[in-house]
């Protein structure tokens, strides 16, 4: 069958020719790509794109069945490796980014709660009059002359 297809592809490539190639090689190419990417939907996309690439470049590919097969497998191999490289770069980018704003807000809230707990603990260890002055000054944000007038 491959010989008949290659003879038909000598100068031009028809849709029927690509359909025959697709029927013959698609499942093999999906499996091949899946072995590299470990992602079946991605492997299916890569195999389909290989046929589109072949369609676009059929005038540059030899009509030899081995050349066509090599073109398809090379295209799938390169696309699969590019996907893996892209995924690694994307993962590194995500890992290098600071936490999301929501995560940062939660983290900051935890820190604030812990700091306030430590401040209240330290204040409770002061004598009563010092506690009162400290609370008026730092927690109620009163000025020293206001505190003096009040006391």
C-alpha positions in Angstrom: 0.0 0.0 0.0 2.8 2.4 0.9 4.4 2.0 -2.6 1.1 2.9 -4.3 0.8 6.0 -2.1 4.4 7.1 -2.8 3.9 6.8 -6.5 0.8 9.0 -6.3 2.8 11.6 -4.3 5.5 12.1 -6.9 4.6 15.7 -7.8 1.5 16.6 -5.9 -0.2 15.3 -2.8 -4.0 14.9 -2.8 -6.2 14.8 0.2 -6.9 11.1 -0.6 -3.2 10.4 -0.4 -2.8 12.1 2.9 -6.0 10.3 4.2 -4.4 6.9 3.2 -1.2 7.9 5.0 -3.2 9.0 8.0 -5.1 5.7 8.1 -1.8 3.8 7.9 0.4 5.8 10.3 -1.8 7.8 12.7 -2.1 5.2 15.5 1.6 4.4 15.3 2.5 8.0 15.6 0.2 8.6 18.5 1.7 5.7 20.3 5.2 6.9 19.5 4.5 10.4 20.8 2.7 9.1 23.9 5.9 7.1 24.8 7.7 10.5 24.9 5.1 12.9 26.3 3.1 10.5 28.5 0.0 12.5 27.5 -2.4 10.9 25.1 -4.4 14.0 24.1 -1.1 15.8 23.5 0.2 12.8 21.5 -2.9 12.8 19.3 -2.5 16.5 18.6 1.1 16.1 17.8 0.4 13.2 15.4 -2.4 15.2 13.6 0.0 18.2 13.3 2.6 15.9 11.7 0.1 15.2 8.9 -0.7 18.9 8.5 3.0 19.6 8.3 3.4 16.8 5.8 0.6 18.3 3.7 2.2 21.7 3.8 5.6 20.4 2.9 4.8 17.4 0.6 6.4 19.0 -2.3 9.7 19.0 -0.4 9.5 15.4 0.8 10.7 12.6 -1.4 8.0 10.3 -2.6 9.9 7.3 -1.3 7.8 5.5 1.3 10.8 5.4 3.7 11.3 9.1 3.3 7.7 9.8 4.1 7.7 7.5 7.1 11.0 9.2 8.3 9.5 12.6 7.8 6.4 11.8 9.9 8.4 10.1 12.7 11.0 12.9 12.8 8.2 15.5 12.9 6.5 13.7 15.8 9.7 13.1 17.6 10.7 16.8 17.4 7.3 18.1 18.3 7.1 15.7 21.3 10.5 16.7 22.6 9.5 20.4 22.1 6.4 19.8 24.3 8.6 18.3 27.0 11.0 21.2 26.9 8.1 23.7 26.9 6.5 21.9 29.9 9.8 22.0 31.8 10.3 25.7 31.1 6.7 26.5 32.1 7.2 24.5 35.3 10.4 26.4 36.1 8.6 29.7 35.4 5.7 28.8 37.7 8.1 27.7 40.4 10.1 30.9 40.2 7.1 33.1 40.5 6.1 34.5 44.0 3.0 33.1 45.6 -0.3 34.2 44.2 -1.8 37.4 45.8 -4.4 35.2 47.6 -1.7 33.0 49.1 0.4 36.0 50.1 -2.6 37.6 51.8 -3.3 34.4 53.8 0.4 34.1 54.7 0.5 37.8 55.8 -2.7 37.3 57.9 -1.1 34.3 59.7 2.1 36.4 60.4 0.0 39.3 61.7 -2.0 37.0 64.0 1.1 35.5 65.5 2.8 38.8 66.0 -0.2 40.3 67.7 -0.5 37.3 70.0 3.2 37.7 71.0 2.6 41.4 71.6 -0.4 40.8 73.8 1.5 38.1 75.7 4.4 40.6 76.3 2.0 43.3 77.4 0.3 41.0 79.9 3.6 40.5 81.6 4.0 44.3 82.3 2.8 45.9 85.5 -0.9 47.1 85.3 0.0 50.8 84.9 2.5 50.1 82.2 0.0 47.9 80.4 -2.5 50.7 80.4 0.0 53.3 79.1 1.3 50.8 76.4 -2.3 50.0 75.2 -3.2 53.7 75.0 0.0 54.5 73.2 0.4 51.7 70.7 -3.0 50.1 70.4 -5.2 53.2 70.7 -2.5 55.3 69.0 -2.8 58.2 71.5 -0.1 60.8 71.8 2.0 61.1 75.0 0.4 64.4 76.0 -3.1 62.9 75.5 -2.2 60.0 77.7 -0.8 62.3 80.4 -4.0 64.4 80.4 -6.1 61.3 80.6 -4.2 59.8 83.5 
